Amino acid sequence: MILPTKHIRADRALLSVGAELLGLLRHPMTVSRLWDRFRERRGNLSGVAPVTYDWFVLTLDLLFIMGAVGLEDGLLRKAKP
């Protein structure tokens, strides 16, 4: 689930989806705006597995636990290096 396995494609593993989300999170934004941008990006790519909102939230949870993102004033922000 976190890493790709023979049952979970690499483009659907939480770490892969998390990397995509961090790439889209160039500036602070709401969770709903990030979800919209993520769906738009995934819709433009061919051959990638679809990601549900539940999977998106699990990915955000993982990024938060890892300290890669934080929530401040209702906006998601990348953690400072």
GIMODA-V560457 format. One record per residue. SS is DSSP state (helix for helix, strand for strand, loop for the rest). D_LAST is the distance of its C-alpha to the last C-alpha in whole Angstrom. Layout:
SS D_LAST
SS D_LAST
//
This chain:
loop 26
loop 22
loop 23
loop 26
loop 29
loop 33
loop 33
loop 30
loop 29
loop 26
loop 25
loop 26
loop 24
helix 21
helix 18
helix 20
helix 20
helix 16
helix 15
helix 18
helix 17
helix 13
helix 15
helix 17
loop 14
loop 14
loop 15
loop 15
strand 18
loop 21
helix 21
helix 25
helix 23
helix 21
helix 24
helix 26
helix 24
helix 23
helix 27
helix 28
helix 26
helix 27
helix 30
helix 30
loop 29
loop 32
loop 33
loop 30
loop 30
loop 30
loop 28
loop 29
helix 28
helix 28
helix 26
helix 23
helix 23
helix 23
helix 20
helix 18
helix 19
helix 17
helix 14
helix 14
helix 15
helix 13
loop 10
loop 9
strand 11
strand 13
strand 16
strand 17
loop 20
loop 21
strand 18
strand 15
strand 12
strand 9
loop 6
loop 4
loop 0
//
